[in-house]
């Protein structure tokens, strides 16, 4: 009875057509932004047994002459870069770039289960 309301084909086709998760990166605080990556650049997330190795550097934000390098939290490819803000002052929360994260089999299964069980 419950399986009638769940459209498994739609859910599966969604992940077959686009097996990626898009992670937006925003400015952590106000400051001047300088990008350290280009479009379509491969980035790595944090690694190590205790997540002690930072990910790939994405951008540097300078506030009151104090530069801060922001690193990637996930692996993937930089799919869009807001080049309009390069070298300019941005407010906190400004969208700077998007990382296209390829979903692993486990992540897809967890997302499907979460979607199905939430319905």
C-alpha positions as CSV (number, residue, x, y, z in Angstrom):
1,X,0.0,0.0,0.0
2,X,2.7,2.5,1.0
3,X,4.8,1.6,-2.1
4,X,2.1,3.0,-4.3
5,X,2.8,6.5,-3.2
6,X,6.6,6.2,-3.5
7,X,7.8,6.7,-7.1
8,X,11.0,4.6,-7.1
9,X,11.7,5.2,-10.9
10,X,11.7,9.0,-10.4
11,X,14.0,8.8,-7.4
12,X,16.4,6.4,-9.2
13,X,16.4,8.4,-12.5
14,X,17.2,11.6,-10.6
15,X,20.5,10.0,-9.3
16,X,21.3,8.3,-12.6
17,X,21.0,11.5,-14.5
18,X,23.0,13.7,-12.1
19,X,25.0,11.7,-9.5
20,X,26.5,14.8,-8.0
21,X,25.9,16.9,-4.9
22,X,26.5,20.7,-5.4
23,X,28.2,22.4,-2.4
24,X,28.0,26.1,-2.3
25,X,30.9,28.0,-0.6
26,X,30.1,31.3,1.0
27,X,32.4,34.0,2.4
28,X,33.0,33.2,6.1
29,X,33.3,36.9,7.0
30,X,33.6,40.3,5.3
31,X,36.8,41.0,3.5
32,X,38.7,41.2,0.2
33,X,38.6,37.9,-1.7
34,X,41.4,36.3,-3.9
35,X,40.7,32.9,-5.5
36,X,43.3,30.2,-5.4
37,X,41.5,27.9,-7.8
38,X,40.2,28.1,-11.3
39,X,37.0,26.8,-12.9
40,X,37.0,23.0,-13.4
41,X,39.8,22.6,-10.9
42,X,39.9,19.3,-8.9
43,X,39.8,19.9,-5.1
44,X,40.3,17.5,-2.2
45,X,38.5,17.6,1.1
46,X,39.9,17.1,4.6
47,X,41.8,13.9,5.1
48,X,43.6,11.9,7.6
49,X,42.4,9.6,10.4
50,X,41.5,12.5,12.6
51,X,40.7,15.0,9.7
52,X,44.0,16.8,10.6
53,X,45.0,17.4,7.0
54,X,43.2,20.4,5.5
55,X,41.6,20.3,2.1
56,X,42.7,22.1,-1.0
57,X,43.0,25.9,-0.6
58,X,40.0,27.6,-2.4
59,X,40.3,31.3,-1.6
60,X,42.0,33.8,0.6
61,X,40.0,36.4,2.4
62,X,41.7,39.4,3.9
63,X,40.1,41.3,6.7
64,X,42.0,44.2,8.5
65,X,45.2,43.1,6.8
66,X,44.8,39.6,8.3
67,X,44.7,37.0,5.4
68,X,42.8,33.8,6.0
69,X,43.0,30.8,3.6
70,X,39.7,28.9,3.3
71,X,40.1,25.2,2.3
72,X,37.7,22.7,0.8
73,X,35.5,20.6,3.1
74,X,34.7,18.1,0.4
75,X,36.3,16.6,-2.7
76,X,35.1,17.3,-6.2
77,X,35.4,19.8,-9.1
78,X,34.9,23.6,-9.0
79,X,31.8,24.0,-11.2
80,X,31.2,27.7,-10.9
81,X,33.3,30.5,-9.7
82,X,32.0,34.1,-9.0
83,X,34.8,35.9,-10.8
84,X,33.1,39.3,-10.3
85,X,34.3,39.5,-6.7
86,X,37.9,38.7,-7.4
87,X,40.0,41.3,-5.6
88,X,36.9,43.1,-4.2
89,X,35.4,43.5,-0.8
90,X,32.5,41.1,-0.1
91,X,30.1,40.8,2.8
92,X,29.8,37.7,4.9
93,X,27.6,35.1,3.3
94,X,28.3,36.1,-0.3
95,X,28.3,33.0,-2.6
96,X,31.8,32.6,-4.0
97,X,32.0,29.2,-5.7
98,X,30.2,25.9,-6.1
99,X,31.9,22.5,-5.8
100,X,30.4,19.5,-7.7
101,X,30.9,16.5,-5.4
102,X,30.6,13.1,-7.0
103,X,28.3,11.0,-4.9
104,X,29.6,7.6,-3.8
105,X,27.4,4.5,-3.8
106,X,26.9,4.7,0.0
107,X,25.9,8.4,-0.2
108,X,23.3,7.7,-2.9
109,X,21.8,4.8,-0.9
110,X,21.7,7.0,2.2
111,X,20.0,9.8,0.3
112,X,17.4,7.5,-1.3
113,X,16.6,5.9,2.1
114,X,16.3,9.3,3.7
115,X,14.0,10.5,1.0
116,X,11.9,7.3,1.0
117,X,11.6,7.0,4.8
118,X,10.9,10.7,5.2
119,X,7.9,10.5,2.8
